[in-house]
Amino acid sequence: MSPEEKPFSPEMIPEPWRQAELAPPWTAPKPPRRLLHLGLLLATVVTTVIAGALQQGVNPLETPALLYTGIPFSFTLLLILGAHEMGHYLVSRRHGLDVTLPYFLPGPPIIYIPFVGWIPMIIGTFGAFIRIRSPIRDKRTLLDVGCSGPLTGVLVAIPVILLGLKLSTVTVIGGGEETITLGEPLLFKLLSWLALGPMTPEENIILHPVAFAGWIGLLVTALNLIPVGQLDGGHVAYALFPEYQRYISLGGIGLLVICGVIFWQGWLLWAVLLVFLGWRHPPPYEFWVPLDRRRRVLGIVTIVVFGLTFSPAPFILG
């Protein structure tokens, strides 16, 4: 008999839930700090606009009037990130959870490294997140919240990428100069084929800022869907396969280590970070409530999206 088939009894409730007087999921939410959320959003707009202008070769100190060239990148990236977080927010509110509005995290568009000089940070943001301050009630809520952000973000990213690819330029690869090439996840390859048709190995796409922002949106989706700990992918994995969550989480970390050794060393940093943050997933408030068929299908679709957006080598130097 599997864990989900056992009849419920009070002894099945985890000890921490029985001993602590925890607020139930339907507790009235705290008032939002609207000025803080708005201030962080405006700061992120500024840093991403500067980052977008730097991508276009603009020096903000010498030609500040050309900062407008960073607007397409900034608007598109924040649209995708905002859609992702609002997906989480709206579904959380629908389930009666105490949840904050999205926190956008501005990042320095350029940093100074000793003996190297000033280095652009490419995107000008560390992403966005929401805080859920009440316990997750059951696996249905857990799956709905976990998959809502990535699926919403991807649905926005797909038309954005198609538009950006139409605005991009196709060139022939030259030799002799070392460049950084962006890895293409399966979904991006499919969208490139739809927008630009078949391409020869000698051809290369110079991404329009809108397409580049869409590519980052797919990378963010893949990062969130890694099935480890309390990432979105960890939520989905626990909701679908609670008895195998530990093995799935360790397998996700193992995947990052393998990709880090073979393809891109940045995955090793992510693996260490996820181990530090925790690879286990706590049980929901009413963990005995089973998933319905519709949610199981939705969870499988989310896993497929992870496979379509994950790239073993997102950055290739050559």
BADO-376100 format. One line per 3 residues: number of its first residue (from 1); their letters; for each residue x, y, z of C-alpha. Coordinates in Angstrom, 2 decimals. Example, Ala and Ser with C-alpha at 12.3 -4.5 7.8 and 13.67 -1.06 7.14 Angstrom:
1	as	12.30 -4.50 7.80; 13.67 -1.06 7.14 .
END
This chain:
1	msp	0.00 0.00 0.00; 1.47 3.40 -1.00; 1.58 6.34 1.46 .
4	eek	-1.36 8.01 -0.29; -3.56 4.92 0.14; -3.23 4.75 3.93 .
7	pfs	-6.33 5.89 5.84; -5.86 9.15 7.66; -5.33 9.28 11.38 .
10	pem	-4.20 12.16 13.64; -0.90 10.35 14.28; -0.01 10.87 10.60 .
13	ipe	0.33 14.62 11.11; 4.03 15.54 11.41; 5.18 16.36 14.94 .
16	pwr	6.00 20.03 14.18; 2.44 20.61 13.00; 0.97 19.04 16.15 .
19	qae	3.19 20.91 18.59; 3.23 24.39 17.06; 0.23 26.65 16.91 .
22	lap	0.63 27.47 13.24; -1.63 29.89 11.43; -3.95 28.07 9.02 .
25	pwt	-3.76 28.87 5.29; -6.84 31.08 5.43; -5.36 33.60 7.89 .
28	apk	-6.07 37.18 6.84; -3.08 38.51 4.85; -0.87 41.30 6.12 .
31	ppr	-1.15 44.64 4.31; 1.31 44.85 1.38; 4.26 47.23 1.43 .
34	rll	3.31 48.87 -1.83; 5.97 51.58 -1.71; 8.72 48.99 -1.21 .
37	hlg	7.45 46.86 -4.10; 7.08 49.91 -6.34; 10.52 51.23 -5.42 .
40	lll	12.21 47.92 -6.20; 10.33 47.69 -9.50; 11.39 51.20 -10.54 .
43	atv	14.99 50.50 -9.53; 14.93 47.31 -11.62; 13.53 49.24 -14.58 .
46	vtt	16.50 51.62 -14.34; 19.14 48.89 -14.06; 17.66 46.77 -16.87 .
49	via	17.34 49.78 -19.18; 21.02 50.57 -18.57; 21.92 46.91 -19.16 .
52	gal	19.93 46.89 -22.39; 21.66 50.06 -23.57; 25.07 48.58 -22.76 .
55	qqg	24.19 45.57 -24.93; 23.69 48.01 -27.80; 27.14 49.52 -27.28 .
58	vnp	25.90 52.68 -25.54; 28.05 54.30 -22.89; 25.52 55.77 -20.42 .
61	let	28.05 58.27 -19.08; 29.08 59.62 -22.48; 25.73 59.45 -24.29 .
64	pal	22.92 59.31 -21.69; 20.43 60.43 -24.36; 20.77 56.98 -25.96 .
67	lyt	19.61 55.10 -22.88; 16.23 54.66 -24.59; 17.82 51.90 -26.69 .
70	gip	17.66 49.69 -23.59; 13.88 50.00 -23.24; 12.90 47.07 -25.53 .
73	fsf	15.09 44.69 -23.57; 13.99 46.02 -20.17; 10.27 46.01 -20.98 .
76	tll	10.35 42.49 -22.42; 12.39 40.97 -19.61; 10.28 42.55 -16.86 .
79	lil	7.11 41.49 -18.69; 8.21 37.84 -18.58; 9.47 38.01 -14.98 .
82	gah	6.31 39.85 -13.92; 4.06 37.30 -15.63; 5.93 34.49 -13.87 .
85	emg	5.55 36.02 -10.42; 1.97 37.20 -10.95; 1.08 33.65 -11.95 .
88	hyl	2.30 32.53 -8.52; 0.61 35.48 -6.80; -2.84 35.10 -8.33 .
91	vsr	-2.98 31.33 -7.83; -1.78 31.73 -4.23; -4.52 34.28 -3.56 .
94	rhg	-7.06 31.99 -5.18; -6.11 29.32 -2.65; -6.41 31.77 0.23 .
97	ldv	-2.69 31.97 0.99; -1.06 34.95 2.67; 1.28 36.04 -0.13 .
100	tlp	3.22 39.20 -0.91; 3.28 41.14 -4.13; 6.36 40.42 -6.31 .
103	yfl	9.72 41.73 -5.14; 11.86 42.72 -8.15; 15.59 42.63 -7.48 .
106	pgp	17.71 45.24 -9.28; 21.23 44.19 -10.16; 24.27 46.25 -11.11 .
109	pii	24.38 46.55 -14.91; 28.16 46.75 -14.66; 30.70 45.68 -11.99 .
112	yip	34.40 46.27 -11.44; 36.73 43.27 -11.11; 40.31 44.00 -9.97 .
115	fvg	42.95 43.44 -12.66; 40.15 42.91 -15.20; 38.23 46.18 -15.27 .
118	wip	34.58 47.05 -15.69; 32.47 44.08 -16.81; 28.82 44.33 -18.02 .
121	mii	26.39 42.12 -16.05; 24.25 41.58 -19.18; 20.74 41.76 -17.70 .
124	gtf	20.76 44.21 -14.76; 18.55 42.19 -12.42; 18.70 39.23 -10.05 .
127	gaf	15.13 38.28 -10.91; 11.97 38.50 -8.82; 10.18 36.51 -6.16 .
130	iri	7.11 36.41 -3.92; 6.86 35.34 -0.28; 4.18 32.91 0.84 .
133	rsp	3.73 33.54 4.55; 1.13 30.87 5.33; 1.46 27.08 5.21 .
136	ird	0.68 25.27 1.96; -2.57 23.45 2.64; -2.25 20.29 0.50 .
139	krt	-0.55 18.81 -2.57; -3.18 20.32 -4.87; -2.34 23.81 -3.70 .
142	lld	1.37 22.98 -3.82; 1.20 21.87 -7.45; -1.01 24.78 -8.53 .
145	vgc	1.34 27.33 -6.98; 4.48 25.56 -8.21; 3.51 25.26 -11.86 .
148	sgp	1.55 28.52 -12.27; 4.61 30.79 -12.45; 6.74 28.84 -14.95 .
151	ltg	3.80 28.02 -17.24; 2.57 31.63 -17.25; 6.08 32.91 -17.93 .
154	vlv	6.57 30.49 -20.83; 3.22 31.41 -22.38; 4.35 35.05 -22.41 .
157	aip	7.89 34.21 -23.56; 6.83 32.21 -26.65; 5.20 35.08 -28.64 .
160	vil	7.92 37.44 -27.39; 10.66 35.17 -28.76; 8.87 34.75 -32.09 .
163	lgl	8.60 38.54 -32.43; 12.20 39.07 -31.36; 13.50 36.46 -33.81 .
166	kls	11.64 38.17 -36.65; 13.49 41.36 -35.68; 16.86 39.59 -35.40 .
169	tvt	19.62 39.43 -38.00; 21.06 36.25 -39.52; 24.78 36.39 -40.39 .
172	vig	27.51 34.00 -41.47; 29.87 32.96 -38.67; 33.33 34.45 -39.05 .
175	gge	36.55 32.84 -37.81; 39.44 33.88 -35.64; 37.53 35.85 -32.97 .
178	eti	36.51 34.35 -29.63; 32.84 34.98 -28.85; 30.20 33.79 -26.40 .
181	tlg	27.41 31.80 -28.00; 24.07 31.26 -26.27; 22.98 27.67 -25.94 .
184	epl	19.60 26.88 -27.46; 17.12 24.80 -25.46; 14.74 22.66 -27.50 .
187	lfk	11.91 25.17 -27.27; 14.12 27.99 -28.56; 15.31 25.80 -31.45 .
190	lls	11.69 25.09 -32.40; 10.73 28.76 -32.25; 13.81 29.70 -34.32 .
193	wla	12.76 27.20 -36.99; 9.21 28.58 -37.01; 10.36 32.20 -37.22 .
196	lgp	13.40 31.93 -39.50; 13.14 28.55 -41.16; 15.97 26.01 -41.51 .
199	mtp	19.50 27.39 -41.06; 22.87 26.09 -42.16; 25.67 25.44 -39.60 .
202	een	27.53 28.51 -40.93; 24.64 30.84 -40.13; 24.28 32.60 -36.80 .
205	iil	21.44 34.64 -35.29; 22.33 38.06 -33.89; 19.50 38.30 -31.38 .
208	hpv	17.37 41.41 -31.16; 17.07 42.67 -27.54; 13.48 41.39 -27.43 .
211	afa	14.60 37.89 -28.48; 17.48 37.98 -26.00; 15.07 38.88 -23.19 .
214	gwi	12.88 35.96 -24.27; 15.89 33.63 -24.18; 16.62 34.79 -20.62 .
217	gll	12.96 34.10 -19.81; 13.42 30.46 -20.86; 16.60 30.21 -18.78 .
220	vta	14.79 31.61 -15.73; 11.98 29.10 -16.27; 14.45 26.20 -16.41 .
223	lnl	16.25 27.39 -13.27; 12.97 27.56 -11.36; 11.87 24.13 -12.58 .
226	ipv	14.97 22.25 -11.40; 13.29 19.56 -9.23; 15.22 20.33 -6.04 .
229	gql	14.07 21.52 -2.62; 11.53 24.33 -2.63; 12.09 25.58 -6.14 .
232	dgg	9.00 25.51 -8.36; 10.22 22.23 -9.80; 10.68 20.89 -6.27 .
235	hva	7.06 21.77 -5.45; 5.82 19.95 -8.55; 8.03 16.91 -7.92 .
238	yal	6.86 16.61 -4.32; 3.18 17.00 -5.27; 3.45 14.28 -7.93 .
241	fpe	5.85 11.86 -6.25; 6.05 12.65 -2.51; 7.59 9.30 -1.58 .
244	yqr	10.41 9.77 -4.12; 11.09 13.47 -3.52; 14.49 12.91 -1.88 .
247	yis	15.75 10.78 -4.75; 14.41 13.21 -7.36; 16.02 16.15 -5.56 .
250	lgg	19.39 14.38 -5.31; 19.05 13.39 -8.96; 18.48 17.04 -9.89 .
253	igl	21.64 18.06 -8.07; 23.49 15.20 -9.74; 22.28 16.42 -13.14 .
256	lvi	23.67 19.89 -12.44; 27.02 18.43 -11.37; 27.27 16.33 -14.55 .
259	cgv	26.33 19.29 -16.75; 28.80 21.45 -14.82; 31.67 19.04 -15.41 .
262	ifw	30.90 18.38 -19.07; 29.19 21.49 -20.46; 29.14 24.69 -18.34 .
265	qgw	30.89 25.17 -15.00; 28.21 27.58 -13.79; 25.98 24.59 -13.02 .
268	llw	28.44 23.54 -10.32; 27.79 26.82 -8.52; 24.05 26.24 -8.76 .
271	avl	24.46 22.71 -7.38; 26.40 24.00 -4.36; 23.85 26.79 -3.83 .
274	lvf	20.91 24.37 -3.88; 22.63 22.04 -1.41; 23.21 25.02 0.87 .
277	lgw	19.58 26.20 0.58; 18.26 22.71 1.23; 17.27 19.86 -1.07 .
280	rhp	14.48 18.45 1.10; 10.84 19.52 0.83; 8.56 19.88 3.90 .
283	ppy	5.13 18.22 3.78; 2.08 20.39 3.14; -0.44 21.15 5.90 .
286	efw	-2.88 18.40 4.80; -0.40 16.11 3.06; -2.82 13.18 2.86 .
289	vpl	-5.13 14.88 0.30; -4.42 13.22 -3.10; -4.01 14.94 -6.45 .
292	drr	-6.81 14.75 -8.98; -6.21 13.62 -12.55; -6.25 17.13 -14.03 .
295	rrv	-3.48 18.26 -11.72; -1.40 15.18 -12.45; -1.60 16.01 -16.14 .
298	lgi	-0.68 19.63 -15.38; 2.32 18.43 -13.38; 3.51 16.22 -16.25 .
301	vti	3.15 19.17 -18.65; 5.31 21.24 -16.31; 8.01 18.55 -16.33 .
304	vvf	7.92 18.56 -20.14; 8.35 22.37 -20.08; 11.46 21.90 -17.95 .
307	glt	12.89 19.52 -20.54; 12.11 21.99 -23.34; 13.66 25.01 -21.60 .
310	fsp	16.74 23.45 -19.96; 20.04 23.83 -21.78; 23.08 21.82 -20.59 .
313	apf	25.36 24.59 -21.90; 23.54 27.96 -21.78; 26.80 29.79 -22.53 .
316	ilg	29.40 28.49 -24.96; 32.80 30.16 -25.34; 34.31 29.64 -28.75 .
END
